[in-house]
Amino acid sequence: MPKNLSAWIDSCVFLAVYGIMVLVLAAFNMYMGVISLVVWICLAVFARERCRDRQEKFEQYCREVVCNVNAVSNYAINHIPQAVLIVSPDGRLQWSNPALREFVGHTCEQGTMVADFWPDMILKPIWGMTGEYIFTEGETSYRAMYRPVKVEDAEEGLMAFYVQDVTDVAKLRKAYHDSRTAIFYIEIDNYDEVLQGLTEAERTALLFDVNRTVDEWMRKLGGFLRRVSDETFVAILERSALERAMQDKFEVLDKVRALHGSNKLPVTLSMGIAVADRQTFSELAMQAHSNLELALGRGGDQVALQIDGKTQFFGGKSQAVEKHTRVKARVVAHALRDLIAKADEVFVMGHQNEDFDALGAAFGVAKMAREGRKPVHIVLSDMNEGIDKLTDMLKEKPEYADLFIKENEAVAMAPSNALLIVVDTHIPHLVASPKLLEKYKNVVVIDHHRRSESVIQNSVLMYIEPSSSSTSELVTELLMYLSNDLVLTRLEATALYSGIVVDTKNFGVQTGVRTFEAAAYLRRAGADPVVIRYLFRSDYETSTTIAKATAAAKLYDGGLIVTTCPDVIPNIQAIAAQVADSLLRIEGVRMSLVVFQLSEDTVGISARSSGELNVQVIMEHFGGGGHQNVAGAQIKDAVLEDIEAEAVGLAKKYIEENG
């Protein structure tokens, strides 16, 4: 089929055929041939003129169509409800349609910096890419769709932005966001202790003041509050009100803490909060209750809030309240005895780079397993130079020769029904053998650190008491209730006693009545302070390292002191802890941080507080944890100088916010 738009070619084909017929006709009859020739000439002239006329009209039509298209496209660009911008790599406007003037309120000339009229518009990070984002200018929200524009004489090219006013959609989205439901579980976490020794009238008055304070705070936020038991409340708020409470850092905690009875014990609250996203109300309530348990596990007097997929903590200014009753210890001891009895073999491990508390607690748990006549092994990590004196003493005894094993030996064993007991940590990645944790499902956790967001899941028994001085203290109490016939050897009592001494800084930190009762029990069992002093003696190199780190310390405003130990040396973790303790004894120091090189690829932090500040919050930022006054962290693949700068910045900010 012919594809040329001109009809003249088709006419020529017909005229050629007709011409041949004229020649054939002339051959038979000259007169008829002449007449046919005249007719052919007339047709040829007519066809030529007709084709020329049609070509001129077609060209005129095309010109009119093109003009109309240009007019329509120009009209569309000039009146489109989007601002179209062409921007150069240096952020200058190269061209825009008239809609931009309506958006910004004035004419923007070529060469104007985009930042002059839209400071929050993003340019450099998305240059050369395709996508969209939303930015805000004043009370107006804009959606900016961006596309690269290739230009031959410019290597970086240009960018085209199509900006649309989406304020109504943004307001609707914000209204939806602000109206999300938040469920609160609120508990008076020291209910029994704070009411102890009060008369009935004093109890009623104190609880009335607490209820009134919480109720006024909730009504101020526009929420719904109901008490479901003597010490527990349930509340419902909108997210906008919750964010106001977050801005005020949950001032109700301080108001309630100011209340006390004649025994002068302050009342403390703990809260677990969850904000609705896509879960059901049942799942939301379970999440809030789980957060309450997390807050209580961290010592109480704080808020654990799960929002936007992250858990945040507020408060935690007071020390964990020591429980005067040992009912829980007795119940846990009996439950642990039953679990050991059902197991074929028992494995015990602490955290990586064990200290005396981890080893002492592990040794006490091993004693429980031996009392139950079960095979038991203590799994040690590869880094444990700080406890080598004690392990050497134990290995010299024939009855403890096979007690200590390494990770590969433990993993190679395959008992069908083993019990794994983790002491002095509850964070999965900090245990001495993560592989062993994955291998066995029957896991018991015994720890005294404030509960972290990361916790060993699906444990059959979890005993976390942040009010306790040490895990060795907890294990000692469990031994008291395990059996009336249990007798500790001198070495076993000394190992547990050393754990209490090291975590209490020789009974100077985090000690309570139960701490001294546990220590008295161990002394009666034969714990030897002379051996303890031998275990804690340091060599010349350690002493000089401590002196150098102390001399290099920097004192900052607010009572913060920081130093570093940049060299990888044996027992550096214990040395850093000693440096942090010694720095805290300086007049005016409220927080000490020691940043040290734990290994070639790991940086550690040892943090101490005088009690006014919570160093656990700072260490949690680095994935660590601990207590309010004693905490630490280990950071893989990090640079010591960078970690030091980050830790100083976080500590300064925390001191500014908390005074």
Secondary structure, DSSP 4 states (H G I P E B T S, - for coil): ----S-SHHHHHHHHHHHHHHHHHHHHH-HHHHHHHHHHHHHHHHHHHHHHHHHHHHHHHHHHHHHHHHHHHHHHHHHH-SSEEEEE-TTSBEEEE-THHHHHHSS---TT-BHHHH-TT---GGGTT--EEEEEEETTEEEEEEEEEEEETTEEEEEEEEEEEE-HHHHHHHHHHHHT-EEEEEEEETTHHHHHTT--HHHHHHHHHHHHHHHHHHHHHHT-EEEE-SSSEEEEEEEHHHHHHHHHTT-THHHHHHT-B-TT-PBP-EEEEEEE-SSS-HHHHHHHHHHHHHHHHHTTSSEEEEEETTEEEEEE--SPPPPPS--HHHHHHHHHHHHHHHH-SEEEEE-BSS--HHHHHHHHHHHHHHHHTT--EEEE--S--GGGHHHHHHHHTSGGGTTTEE-HHHHHH---TTEEEEEES---GGGBS-HHHHHH-S-EEEEE-SPPPSS--TT-SEEEE-TTSS-HHHHHHHHHHHH-TT----HHHHHHHHHHHHHHTTTTTSS--HHHHHHHHHHHHTT--HHHHHHHH---HHHHHHHHHHHHT-EEETTTEEEEEE-S--TTHHHHHHHHHHHHHTSTT--EEEEEEEEETTEEEEEEEE-SSS-HHHHHHHTT-EE-SSEEEEEEES--HHHHHHHHHHHHHHHHHHH-
